[in-house]
Amino acid sequence: MDTEPTLRKPVGILMILALILVWTVLVVTLAESIIAWPVWAQSLFYLIAGTAWILPLKPLLRWMEVGKWRE
């Protein structure tokens, strides 16, 4: 096992924070047009938007741990 510290984890943490920031700005930007939608459509949008940002985390977390984007 390699015991040398790497910058992958700190860089990965910064990438996660950047992902959250970009996703939040995107959703908030869309909020003005979404307010005109029916309540059920708004709820569905925010449910999907609130969980979709998690999808890019799996490869990012894998890269942070082992240094590869794919298995």
ZIHU-V344026 format. One record per residue. N is the residue number from 1. RES is the residue in one small letter. SS is DSSP state (h for helix, s for strand, l for the rest). NEAR is the number of other ideal C-beta (glycine too) atoms within 8 Angstrom. D_CENTER is the distance of its C-alpha to the mean C-alpha in whole Angstrom. Layout:
# ZIHU-V344026
N,RES,SS,NEAR,D_CENTER / N,RES,SS,NEAR,D_CENTER
This chain:
# ZIHU-V344026
1,m,l,2,29 / 2,d,l,3,28 / 3,t,l,4,29 / 4,e,l,4,28 / 5,p,l,3,25 / 6,t,l,6,22 / 7,l,l,5,20 / 8,r,h,9,17 / 9,k,h,8,16 / 10,p,h,7,16 / 11,v,h,8,15 / 12,g,h,12,12 / 13,i,h,9,11 / 14,l,h,8,12 / 15,m,h,9,9 / 16,i,h,10,6 / 17,l,h,8,8 / 18,a,h,8,8 / 19,l,h,12,5 / 20,i,h,9,5 / 21,l,h,8,9 / 22,v,h,8,8 / 23,w,h,11,7 / 24,t,h,8,9 / 25,v,h,8,12 / 26,l,h,8,12 / 27,v,h,10,12 / 28,v,h,7,15 / 29,t,h,7,16 / 30,l,h,8,17 / 31,a,h,8,18 / 32,e,h,6,22 / 33,s,h,6,22 / 34,i,h,10,21 / 35,i,l,7,23 / 36,a,l,4,26 / 37,w,l,8,25 / 38,p,l,5,26 / 39,v,h,6,25 / 40,w,h,6,24 / 41,a,h,9,22 / 42,q,h,11,20 / 43,s,h,8,19 / 44,l,h,8,18 / 45,f,h,10,16 / 46,y,h,9,14 / 47,l,h,8,14 / 48,i,h,8,12 / 49,a,h,10,10 / 50,g,h,7,10 / 51,t,h,7,9 / 52,a,h,8,7 / 53,w,l,11,4 / 54,i,l,6,5 / 55,l,l,6,7 / 56,p,l,8,6 / 57,l,h,10,6 / 58,k,h,7,10 / 59,p,h,9,11 / 60,l,h,12,10 / 61,l,h,9,11 / 62,r,h,12,14 / 63,w,h,12,15 / 64,m,h,9,15 / 65,e,h,6,17 / 66,v,h,5,19 / 67,g,l,6,19 / 68,k,l,7,18 / 69,w,l,5,15 / 70,r,l,5,17 / 71,e,l,3,20
